[in-house]
Amino acid sequence: MAGDAEATKKRLLQAARQEFSAYGIAGARVDRIAAESGSNKAQIYHYFGSKDGLFDAVFNEIVEHTVQGTPIDATDLPEYAGRLFDGYEQHPEIQRLATWYRLERAGTTDPLDAIVESNRHKTEAIAQAQRDGVLPSRYEPIVLLSLVIHQAALWANMTPEYAALVDRTSTADRRQIVTEAVAALLRD
């Protein structure tokens, strides 16, 4: 039966990921999530405690997947930004969920340990690369990390009107622009 429970949780998380990315926390409906997953509302509450608990589980899963799947290489920040860009292209719901998280959870929850630890690790790696002379020290590590992350998400955070103009640019060209912009940040 444990396999059934894990399969049910997986289906619920997948359905919730789509629902939350489309409607946010407030707009998501557990009845739609249950129906989409082939489950029922009682199982959502049993496994996750609440709709908020389900959102937290979805968001934590995305954070862990991104952190593990896209480790930083402080010696090649342009390619790191390119790999982040690739993830946003392959999974556009990631940026939508992050936006909902910022909008609906700003100042209301404790920071997620996975994000705090990941950012600490990344800034330490950048600081070490700066001490080693691999990266310029024009920007302090947290600022440089922020610039790299935001460049990687540049296209994913466009308004629909601007995105329509950008759609004329190929994915490969957009990725190249991201990596070149990060490389330009690193020039002395």
Secondary structure by P-SEA (a helix, b strand, c coil): caaaaaaaaaaaaaaaaaaaaacccccccaaaaaaaacccaaaaaaacccaaaaaaaaaaaaaaaaaaacccccccaaaaaaaaaaaaaaccaaaaaaaaaaacccccccccaaaaaaaaaaaaaaaaaaaaccccccccaaaaaaaaaaaaaccccccaaaaaaaccccaaaaaaaaaaaaaaaacc
